[in-house]
């Protein structure tokens, strides 16, 4: 039988959860970068408007984290009222 590589370290559940959280954080950063670029380049948002937008996004994110608002509710509103499907 082949020997097991002594440097091989199996991933723990904590390792997997850490990697998943890092991937989510990176994906959110990508999405926000795209949103801000579109607001600035395509819609002429000013620096002050972008700052207000960022603060409002943070407030809504905090409300979601605290359980006051759900992502599914926001998606339903976007879909039904604005015909935006995410």
C-alpha positions, 0 to 999 in steps of 0.5 A: 500500500502507498504511504499517506503524505505526512503533509496532507491535512484533512479539512475540518468542518471549520475549514469548510465554513471559513472558506464558504464565508470567505467566498460569500464575502468576496462575491458580495464585494464583486457585486457591490463593485459592479453596482457602484461602477454602474451607478457612477459610470452609467447613471452619473451618481456623485461621490456624495450620492454613492456614500449615501447609497453605501450607508443605506446598503449597510443599514439594510444589511444590518436589518437583514442580519438582525432578522427585521427583513428577509432576503426572500421578502425583498426578492418578492417585492423586486419581482412583483413590483419592479419585474426584477428577477434575481 
